[in-house]
Amino acid sequence: MRKLLAVLMALLMLGTAGTLRPVKAEETLTVYSYDSIEWWMKEIIPIFEEKYGVKVNLVLIGDAGKVLNRLILEKDNPQADVVVGIDNSYLAKAIDAGVLEPYKPANADVIPDWIIQKFDPTFHLTPYDYGYIAINYRKDMVQKPPKSLEDLTKPEWKGKLIIEDPRTSSPGMAFLLWTIAIYGDDWLNYWEKLKENDVQIVEGWSAAWEAFTKGEYPLVLSYSTSPAATVYYENNTNVGAVAFREGNYLQIEGAGIVKGARHRKLAERFIEFLISEEAQEKLPLNQWMYPVNKNVRLPEVFKYAVEVDKPVTVDPETIAENYEKWLRQWTALMVEGKTPEEITGTTTSSAGEDVCGPAFIVLLAAVPLLFRKKR
């Protein structure tokens, strides 16, 4: 009887193992992402490793643009299983490059449909957070902050705004796209006015924020949640952010499976894990972004973030088609000193061709964004 019971138990265990197909302990999942995501990853990766009995090899590669370029270079011999951090600015480029394998997570229903529709209904990338770019100001230096992009060109803000370079910074690129979304064909003329108003441009977020905190500039390009993060880290309520009349640029970040991934099943589990409550609840105070899981509550400190109810976007396909051209035109204007007329006179199409204008601004309930992101 004992022998029969032992045989039956062995068969049952084999059958169960065959059904669940557990991940082998010696497997290692390789994840590519950008540098500043490290804080969130440090909190959640150990949970994933313990849960599935595997190791995660996290490879941090500068900013999101560099991460995507690395995937493209390795396309014929992929080294990563998962990529985390491709946002709506790079989405179409990533899909067109053929480096992603579509996968809809089993728990995708935790993500509000509007985020999926705004980002990627094909699930080449699964959204895991979102937020907004915003102009921040020092309350001790500014009594009446600017309320629109146009206000930034007025004489009272001459030499008082510091922003990031779109060629080297994610928020800098988001700001460029913001102006293109609002001004369409006239975006170069808007930037000409910013230039005449002595806007200061630096390489990245860190340099801009440091100059801002030192009081060198009363206005800085940052995020809608920067005031909340300042309270959290420094107990400082001197920083405010502005929801502009025309809306603020919406950034959505996603994670996807790399085409040719060596550990496909494990990659699927990691994508599902990223949008689970146990991972998402640790996102706000590390990423300073809004979690996509609708069951996760925001920390109390997020009450200091500005609420944005007009998300501004540019269609990802339009970005992919015009990305390099827009950067060339921006460089010609802001670095080489050419006029908008000289620049548009040498191109075959208008700068804002096919750009989503103000008509594409949608009213939505908003939540905060990243403070620590220095991509």
C-alpha positions as a Python dict, from the first residue, in 0.01 Angstrom:
ca = {
    (1, 'M'): (0, 0, 0),
    (2, 'R'): (283, 239, 89),
    (3, 'K'): (455, 160, -241),
    (4, 'L'): (135, 230, -431),
    (5, 'L'): (85, 554, -239),
    (6, 'A'): (443, 656, -310),
    (7, 'V'): (398, 588, -682),
    (8, 'L'): (72, 782, -689),
    (9, 'M'): (232, 1077, -507),
    (10, 'A'): (528, 1075, -745),
    (11, 'L'): (297, 1074, -1046),
    (12, 'L'): (90, 1353, -895),
    (13, 'M'): (399, 1565, -834),
    (14, 'L'): (525, 1505, -1187),
    (15, 'G'): (189, 1598, -1328),
    (16, 'T'): (171, 1914, -1122),
    (17, 'A'): (524, 2011, -1216),
    (18, 'G'): (443, 1956, -1581),
    (19, 'T'): (139, 2182, -1553),
    (20, 'L'): (310, 2469, -1368),
    (21, 'R'): (639, 2440, -1555),
    (22, 'P'): (843, 2610, -1279),
    (23, 'V'): (1140, 2826, -1373),
    (24, 'K'): (1473, 2654, -1330),
    (25, 'A'): (1678, 2792, -1042),
    (26, 'E'): (1986, 2835, -1259),
    (27, 'E'): (1810, 3068, -1501),
    (28, 'T'): (1912, 3436, -1508),
    (29, 'L'): (1687, 3705, -1651),
    (30, 'T'): (1870, 3997, -1814),
    (31, 'V'): (1693, 4333, -1791),
    (32, 'Y'): (1805, 4650, -1972),
    (33, 'S'): (1700, 4990, -1838),
    (34, 'Y'): (1815, 5348, -1775),
    (35, 'D'): (2035, 5459, -1485),
    (36, 'S'): (1789, 5639, -1257),
    (37, 'I'): (1547, 5345, -1234),
    (38, 'E'): (1798, 5172, -1007),
    (39, 'W'): (1625, 5283, -685),
    (40, 'W'): (1294, 5118, -773),
    (41, 'M'): (1464, 4807, -913),
    (42, 'K'): (1669, 4763, -596),
    (43, 'E'): (1346, 4735, -397),
    (44, 'I'): (1151, 4504, -626),
    (45, 'I'): (1407, 4273, -790),
    (46, 'P'): (1485, 4083, -466),
    (47, 'I'): (1112, 4016, -429),
    (48, 'F'): (1094, 3873, -781),
    (49, 'E'): (1410, 3665, -733),
    (50, 'E'): (1281, 3511, -414),
    (51, 'K'): (935, 3450, -557),
    (52, 'Y'): (1061, 3258, -860),
    (53, 'G'): (1397, 3127, -736),
    (54, 'V'): (1594, 3301, -1013),
    (55, 'K'): (1853, 3574, -1057),
    (56, 'V'): (1800, 3906, -1234),
    (57, 'N'): (2090, 4069, -1415),
    (58, 'L'): (2003, 4441, -1426),
    (59, 'V'): (2203, 4629, -1689),
    (60, 'L'): (2177, 5010, -1663),
    (61, 'I'): (2261, 5202, -1982),
    (62, 'G'): (2246, 5581, -1946),
    (63, 'D'): (1910, 5717, -2059),
    (64, 'A'): (1616, 5564, -2245),
    (65, 'G'): (1753, 5663, -2587),
    (66, 'K'): (2081, 5483, -2521),
    (67, 'V'): (1894, 5175, -2401),
    (68, 'L'): (1697, 5157, -2727),
    (69, 'N'): (2009, 5211, -2937),
    (70, 'R'): (2178, 4922, -2755),
    (71, 'L'): (1885, 4693, -2835),
    (72, 'I'): (1900, 4792, -3201),
    (73, 'L'): (2274, 4727, -3218),
    (74, 'E'): (2221, 4382, -3064),
    (75, 'K'): (1917, 4299, -3276),
    (76, 'D'): (2084, 4007, -3455),
    (77, 'N'): (2225, 3868, -3131),
    (78, 'P'): (2001, 3989, -2844),
    (79, 'Q'): (2157, 3986, -2499),
    (80, 'A'): (1857, 4110, -2298),
    (81, 'D'): (1530, 3939, -2216),
    (82, 'V'): (1336, 4245, -2100),
    (83, 'V'): (1366, 4619, -2157),
    (84, 'V'): (1221, 4864, -1904),
    (85, 'G'): (1184, 5239, -1961),
    (86, 'I'): (1095, 5299, -2327),
    (87, 'D'): (850, 5591, -2318),
    (88, 'N'): (599, 5732, -2567),
    (89, 'S'): (872, 5943, -2727),
    (90, 'Y'): (1063, 5630, -2835),
    (91, 'L'): (773, 5384, -2865),
    (92, 'A'): (724, 5394, -3243),
    (93, 'K'): (1098, 5382, -3308),
    (94, 'A'): (1128, 5070, -3090),
    (95, 'I'): (839, 4896, -3267),
    (96, 'D'): (965, 4989, -3614),
    (97, 'A'): (1313, 4863, -3525),
    (98, 'G'): (1167, 4516, -3465),
    (99, 'V'): (1337, 4465, -3128),
    (100, 'L'): (1021, 4390, -2928),
    (101, 'E'): (797, 4085, -2901),
    (102, 'P'): (427, 4160, -2829),
    (103, 'Y'): (293, 4022, -2504),
    (104, 'K'): (-26, 4115, -2316),
    (105, 'P'): (19, 4035, -1947),
    (106, 'A'): (-236, 3809, -1783),
    (107, 'N'): (-303, 4085, -1526),
    (108, 'A'): (-333, 4370, -1780),
    (109, 'D'): (-682, 4448, -1651),
    (110, 'V'): (-527, 4639, -1357),
    (111, 'I'): (-426, 4913, -1604),
    (112, 'P'): (-693, 5175, -1689),
    (113, 'D'): (-794, 5147, -2053),
    (114, 'W'): (-715, 5512, -2132),
    (115, 'I'): (-347, 5453, -2050),
    (116, 'I'): (-332, 5148, -2277),
    (117, 'Q'): (-505, 5334, -2561),
    (118, 'K'): (-281, 5639, -2520),
    (119, 'F'): (30, 5422, -2516),
    (120, 'D'): (35, 5089, -2700),
    (121, 'P'): (-281, 4880, -2757),
    (122, 'T'): (-62, 4621, -2936),
    (123, 'F'): (128, 4551, -2612),
    (124, 'H'): (472, 4560, -2768),
    (125, 'L'): (528, 4757, -2448),
    (126, 'T'): (325, 4735, -2129),
    (127, 'P'): (286, 5068, -1945),
    (128, 'Y'): (406, 5065, -1585),
    (129, 'D'): (402, 5437, -1491),
    (130, 'Y'): (313, 5782, -1619),
    (131, 'G'): (340, 6149, -1528),
    (132, 'Y'): (381, 6505, -1649),
    (133, 'I'): (652, 6756, -1734),
    (134, 'A'): (603, 7090, -1556),
    (135, 'I'): (768, 7423, -1491),
    (136, 'N'): (874, 7443, -1126),
    (137, 'Y'): (930, 7769, -939),
    (138, 'R'): (1082, 7890, -614),
    (139, 'K'): (813, 8039, -392),
    (140, 'D'): (1067, 8267, -222),
    (141, 'M'): (1154, 8424, -558),
    (142, 'V'): (827, 8407, -752),
    (143, 'Q'): (489, 8537, -637),
    (144, 'K'): (298, 8494, -965),
    (145, 'P'): (442, 8204, -1169),
    (146, 'P'): (389, 8177, -1545),
    (147, 'K'): (66, 8000, -1642),
    (148, 'S'): (140, 7903, -2003),
    (149, 'L'): (419, 7834, -2250),
    (150, 'E'): (361, 8178, -2399),
    (151, 'D'): (414, 8341, -2060),
    (152, 'L'): (771, 8204, -2059),
    (153, 'T'): (857, 8439, -2347),
    (154, 'K'): (746, 8753, -2161),
    (155, 'P'): (1004, 9013, -2043),
    (156, 'E'): (947, 8943, -1673),
    (157, 'W'): (1099, 8597, -1719),
    (158, 'K'): (1398, 8708, -1926),
    (159, 'G'): (1704, 8509, -1814),
    (160, 'K'): (1510, 8337, -1535),
    (161, 'L'): (1429, 7996, -1685),
    (162, 'I'): (1667, 7699, -1701),
    (163, 'I'): (1576, 7392, -1910),
    (164, 'E'): (1739, 7072, -2036),
    (165, 'D'): (1884, 7004, -2381),
    (166, 'P'): (1650, 6780, -2589),
    (167, 'R'): (1953, 6613, -2748),
    (168, 'T'): (2078, 6479, -2415),
    (169, 'S'): (1783, 6482, -2176),
    (170, 'S'): (1449, 6305, -2155),
    (171, 'P'): (1264, 6599, -1993),
    (172, 'G'): (1437, 6826, -2245),
    (173, 'M'): (1298, 6618, -2533),
    (174, 'A'): (957, 6610, -2368),
    (175, 'F'): (959, 6990, -2348),
    (176, 'L'): (1044, 7014, -2718),
    (177, 'L'): (757, 6779, -2803),
    (178, 'W'): (530, 6981, -2574),
    (179, 'T'): (600, 7298, -2773),
    (180, 'I'): (555, 7114, -3105),
    (181, 'A'): (219, 6975, -2987),
    (182, 'I'): (96, 7322, -2894),
    (183, 'Y'): (248, 7539, -3167),
    (184, 'G'): (255, 7296, -3462),
    (185, 'D'): (420, 7456, -3767),
    (186, 'D'): (510, 7764, -3561),
    (187, 'W'): (723, 7585, -3300),
    (188, 'L'): (1053, 7723, -3431),
    (189, 'N'): (924, 8079, -3393),
    (190, 'Y'): (827, 8000, -3034),
    (191, 'W'): (1178, 7874, -2960),
    (192, 'E'): (1321, 8185, -3125),
    (193, 'K'): (1128, 8391, -2868),
    (194, 'L'): (1260, 8170, -2585),
    (195, 'K'): (1612, 8224, -2716),
    (196, 'E'): (1563, 8601, -2730),
    (197, 'N'): (1436, 8582, -2372),
    (198, 'D'): (1772, 8433, -2265),
    (199, 'V'): (1650, 8084, -2173),
    (200, 'Q'): (1937, 7885, -2018),
    (201, 'I'): (1993, 7534, -2157),
    (202, 'V'): (2202, 7269, -1980),
    (203, 'E'): (2282, 6906, -2060),
    (204, 'G'): (2061, 6729, -1808),
    (205, 'W'): (1813, 6746, -1524),
    (206, 'S'): (2074, 6729, -1246),
    (207, 'A'): (2256, 7043, -1360),
    (208, 'A'): (1931, 7232, -1408),
    (209, 'W'): (1792, 7134, -1068),
    (210, 'E'): (2117, 7218, -890),
    (211, 'A'): (2123, 7569, -1036),
    (212, 'F'): (1757, 7608, -944),
    (213, 'T'): (1803, 7496, -582),
    (214, 'K'): (2100, 7734, -546),
    (215, 'G'): (1872, 8022, -642),
    (216, 'E'): (2051, 8097, -969),
    (217, 'Y'): (1721, 8063, -1157),
    (218, 'P'): (1368, 8096, -1015),
    (219, 'L'): (1217, 7871, -1285),
    (220, 'V'): (1323, 7521, -1395),
    (221, 'L'): (1190, 7251, -1626),
    (222, 'S'): (1114, 6949, -1408),
    (223, 'Y'): (809, 6740, -1316),
    (224, 'S'): (464, 6788, -1165),
    (225, 'T'): (569, 6582, -862),
    (226, 'S'): (894, 6765, -789),
    (227, 'P'): (731, 6965, -506),
    (228, 'A'): (617, 6640, -340),
    (229, 'A'): (965, 6490, -368),
    (230, 'T'): (1120, 6806, -223),
    (231, 'V'): (893, 6778, 80),
    (232, 'Y'): (968, 6406, 115),
    (233, 'Y'): (1348, 6433, 96),
    (234, 'E'): (1412, 6779, 241),
    (235, 'N'): (1095, 6873, 431),
    (236, 'N'): (1100, 7180, 204),
    (237, 'T'): (777, 7339, 82),
    (238, 'N'): (948, 7619, -113),
    (239, 'V'): (901, 7453, -454),
    (240, 'G'): (583, 7478, -658),
    (241, 'A'): (482, 7342, -999),
    (242, 'V'): (235, 7481, -1253),
    (243, 'A'): (-42, 7314, -1450),
    (244, 'F'): (-38, 7521, -1768),
    (245, 'R'): (-356, 7649, -1932),
    (246, 'E'): (-285, 7458, -2254),
    (247, 'G'): (-196, 7141, -2062),
    (248, 'N'): (127, 6960, -1968),
    (249, 'Y'): (315, 6698, -2166),
    (250, 'L'): (223, 6341, -2070),
    (251, 'Q'): (498, 6082, -2041),
    (252, 'I'): (415, 5711, -2026),
    (253, 'E'): (686, 5450, -1972),
    (254, 'G'): (664, 5085, -2068),
    (255, 'A'): (839, 4750, -2040),
    (256, 'G'): (859, 4483, -2309),
    (257, 'I'): (1003, 4148, -2404),
    (258, 'V'): (1307, 4166, -2630),
    (259, 'K'): (1263, 3980, -2957),
    (260, 'G'): (1470, 3662, -2938),
    (261, 'A'): (1473, 3660, -2557),
    (262, 'R'): (1637, 3346, -2423),
    (263, 'H'): (1404, 3323, -2124),
    (264, 'R'): (1063, 3403, -2269),
    (265, 'K'): (847, 3253, -1992),
    (266, 'L'): (1048, 3423, -1720),
    (267, 'A'): (1031, 3752, -1914),
    (268, 'E'): (651, 3723, -1922),
    (269, 'R'): (643, 3677, -1547),
    (270, 'F'): (865, 3983, -1497),
    (271, 'I'): (633, 4203, -1706),
    (272, 'E'): (336, 4080, -1502),
    (273, 'F'): (531, 4143, -1181),
    (274, 'L'): (608, 4506, -1277),
    (275, 'I'): (238, 4595, -1286),
    (276, 'S'): (149, 4389, -977),
    (277, 'E'): (53, 4566, -656),
    (278, 'E'): (366, 4449, -472),
    (279, 'A'): (590, 4619, -730),
    (280, 'Q'): (368, 4918, -807),
    (281, 'E'): (324, 5023, -445),
    (282, 'K'): (700, 5083, -426),
    (283, 'L'): (706, 5292, -745),
    (284, 'P'): (579, 5639, -638),
    (285, 'L'): (845, 5715, -376),
    (286, 'N'): (1128, 5585, -597),
    (287, 'Q'): (1030, 5685, -950),
    (288, 'W'): (811, 5981, -853),
    (289, 'M'): (575, 5869, -1123),
    (290, 'Y'): (212, 5766, -1110),
    (291, 'P'): (162, 5385, -1087),
    (292, 'V'): (-60, 5234, -1358),
    (293, 'N'): (-210, 4973, -1127),
    (294, 'K'): (-548, 5120, -1037),
    (295, 'N'): (-551, 4937, -702),
    (296, 'V'): (-242, 5116, -569),
    (297, 'R'): (-297, 5422, -350),
    (298, 'L'): (-64, 5719, -369),
    (299, 'P'): (146, 5816, -65),
    (300, 'E'): (18, 6111, 141),
    (301, 'V'): (310, 6333, 32),
    (302, 'F'): (175, 6335, -323),
    (303, 'K'): (-76, 6598, -211),
    (304, 'Y'): (206, 6848, -270),
    (305, 'A'): (223, 6759, -639),
    (306, 'V'): (34, 6975, -886),
    (307, 'E'): (-270, 6814, -1047),
    (308, 'V'): (-274, 6819, -1426),
    (309, 'D'): (-605, 6777, -1604),
    (310, 'K'): (-495, 6845, -1962),
    (311, 'P'): (-242, 6587, -2084),
    (312, 'V'): (-62, 6693, -2402),
    (313, 'T'): (76, 6427, -2638),
    (314, 'V'): (225, 6384, -2983),
    (315, 'D'): (138, 6071, -3178),
    (316, 'P'): (427, 5818, -3145),
    (317, 'E'): (428, 5752, -3520),
    (318, 'T'): (464, 6126, -3585),
    (319, 'I'): (753, 6140, -3340),
    (320, 'A'): (926, 5848, -3512),
    (321, 'E'): (887, 6009, -3854),
    (322, 'N'): (1011, 6354, -3748),
    (323, 'Y'): (1238, 6293, -3447),
    (324, 'E'): (1574, 6341, -3620),
    (325, 'K'): (1447, 6631, -3831),
    (326, 'W'): (1311, 6817, -3530),
    (327, 'L'): (1642, 6779, -3344),
    (328, 'R'): (1835, 6902, -3648),
    (329, 'Q'): (1608, 7205, -3676),
    (330, 'W'): (1631, 7277, -3304),
    (331, 'T'): (2011, 7258, -3320),
    (332, 'A'): (2022, 7486, -3624),
    (333, 'L'): (1817, 7746, -3436),
    (334, 'M'): (1951, 7724, -3081),
    (335, 'V'): (2314, 7625, -3143),
    (336, 'E'): (2405, 7732, -3495),
    (337, 'G'): (2218, 8061, -3478),
    (338, 'K'): (2005, 8022, -3790),
    (339, 'T'): (1665, 8188, -3817),
    (340, 'P'): (1338, 7995, -3844),
    (341, 'E'): (1305, 8120, -4202),
    (342, 'E'): (1649, 7992, -4297),
    (343, 'I'): (1574, 7654, -4142),
    (344, 'T'): (1231, 7595, -4293),
    (345, 'G'): (1353, 7729, -4626),
    (346, 'T'): (1599, 7439, -4654),
    (347, 'T'): (1350, 7161, -4567),
    (348, 'T'): (1101, 6989, -4791),
    (349, 'S'): (823, 6980, -4534),
    (350, 'S'): (700, 7206, -4258),
    (351, 'A'): (838, 7153, -3910),
    (352, 'G'): (508, 7063, -3754),
    (353, 'E'): (376, 6838, -4029),
    (354, 'D'): (125, 6585, -3899),
    (355, 'V'): (177, 6704, -3543),
    (356, 'C'): (-102, 6663, -3292),
    (357, 'G'): (-203, 7015, -3194),
    (358, 'P'): (-416, 7149, -2913),
    (359, 'A'): (-714, 6957, -3045),
    (360, 'F'): (-545, 6642, -2922),
    (361, 'I'): (-530, 6763, -2563),
    (362, 'V'): (-764, 6539, -2364),
    (363, 'L'): (-920, 6610, -2026),
    (364, 'L'): (-822, 6343, -1774),
    (365, 'A'): (-776, 6315, -1399),
    (366, 'A'): (-410, 6356, -1335),
    (367, 'V'): (-146, 6238, -1102),
    (368, 'P'): (218, 6319, -1040),
    (369, 'L'): (544, 6239, -1199),
    (370, 'L'): (904, 6168, -1145),
    (371, 'F'): (1144, 6379, -943),
    (372, 'R'): (1446, 6159, -922),
    (373, 'K'): (1451, 6087, -1297),
    (374, 'K'): (1761, 6247, -1440),
    (375, 'R'): (1760, 6078, -1778),
}
